Amino acid sequence: MSEITYVRGDATVPSGGGVKMIAHVCNDIGGWGTGFVLAVSHRWPEPEKAYRAWYRDRAANDFGLGAAQFVQVERSLWVANMIGQRGIRTSGNEVPVRYEAIDAALGLLADRAVALDASVHLPRIGCGLAGGTWSRVEPLITERLVRRGIPVTVYDHGD
């Protein structure tokens, strides 16, 4: 079994060849505009447009905690919008991360990655604005992705 590869860099510029999937966590209230999604939107308009339409039409689709949406942005590159946080953090509120939702979305991501023979590239999902801890998220990635033989690279932004 492989391990998670950690690199310093930008998850929106995934390394390596073959089909790649960039995965990130979104909220369940239709908000897109802070955190990693800004980097995604800076490179491609499609993931944000797809997320907003998914949210807008949520009464007729699977939008909600634990769901995942897969948006092709280049010939061999996909973005996975995974609903893994309840609302957004405001002062005094509990953290919005929902580990069980991230776990469910990672299961959907794994199925799609296997079908596409893709590697997965992501920042430390659920640990920024969602308020989660990597010690709780990393085992979910290991269980859902690494154990299925899916190559995973985690990007830490900055120098």
N, C-alpha and C positions, 0 to 999 in steps of 0.2 A: 504494500500500500504506500502511495506517495504521501507527501506532507504538503502543507500549505507553504508556498514560497512568499517571502516578504521582501519587498523592494521599496526603495525610495523613488517616488515619481508621481506621475499624473495618471490616475486610473482611466481617464478619457483617452489616453494614448497607450493602449495595451501592447505589451511586448510579445514577440513570438509570431509564429506563422499559423496558418489554418484559420478555422472559424473561431471567432471570439465572442463572448457575451460579457457585457459590462453590467453588473448588478448593483442596485442601490435601493434604499428604503425610502418609501413615500408615506405620507400621512393619509388618513381616511376621511379628510374633510375637504379635499379638492385643492388644498394649498400647494403651490409650486412657486418658489421664488427666493428661497434661502438655503444656504448650505451647498451640498454637492450638486444639486439640480441646476444651480447656476452654471457650473462648469459643463454639465451635459448640454444645457440649452445654448451655451456659447458655441459649441461645436456642431450641434444638429438641432433643428427646430422640431423634428418629428416626435421625439419622446414626450415633450411637453404637450404638443397638440393632441397626441393620442391619449395621454393621461387625462387632460381636461375633458375630452370627449367621453372617455370611459366614466369619469366622475359624473358628468352632466347626464349621461344616459344610464346611471346606476340602477334605476328601477327596473331596467330590462336586461341587465347583465350581471356578471359575477363580482363587480367592484365591492371590496370590503376587506377587512382584516384577513390576512393570509392569502389573498389573491395575488396573481402576478400577470403582468401584461408584457408581451415581447414585441419589440419594435425594431424592425430592420432599418439600419441607418446607412450601411454600406454593403457591398456585395457579400463580404464575409464577416460582418460586424452587426451585432444586435445589442440593444439596451433592454434590460429587464427592470421594469417599474414594479417593485414589490411593496405591497401595502403591509407595513410592519410597525406602524405607530398610530396610536389613537390620539387624534387631535394634534395640537402643537403645545409646546411648553410656554406657559406664562408664569409670571412671578407667583410663587407659593403653590403652584399646582404640582401634582405628582408627575413623574417623568412619563412621557408619552410612549416609550418603547413597549412593545408587546412581543416578548420572546416567542410565545406560542405561535403568533402570526408570522414572525420571521421564519420560524421552523417550517411552518406549512408552505410558505412562499418558496423557501429553499428546496423543498421537495418538488414543487412544480418546476423550478429552475433546473434542478438535476434532470428531470425527465426530458426537458427541452434540450439541455446540453448534450445528453446522451443521443437523442434523436438527430442532432445536428453535428455530432462528433466535435463539440466545441470545448474550448477551455473557458474558464470563468475568471473574470477580473473585477475587483471591487475595492473600494476604500473600506475602512473598518465600519461596516454597516451597523446602524443602530446605536453608534457610540458618540455621535456628534450631537446634533440638535435633539435627537430622540432621547438622549440621556442614559443610554444603556452602558454596560460594561463589556469589554472585550472578553473577559474571562467567562462570560455567559454566552456570548455570540460564537466565539471560536469553536467550542465543541459542537454547536449546531452545524456549522460549515463542515467540520470534520465528518460528522455522522451522515449528513445528507449528500455531500459532494465528494469529499476525498475518499470515503469508503467505497464509493461507486466507481473509483478510478478516474474521476474528472480532475484535470489539472486546475489548480486554483492559485491565483496570484493576488496578494493583498498589497495595496499601494499606500504608503505613508507619504503624504504630500509635504513638500518643503525640502530644505537643504540637508 
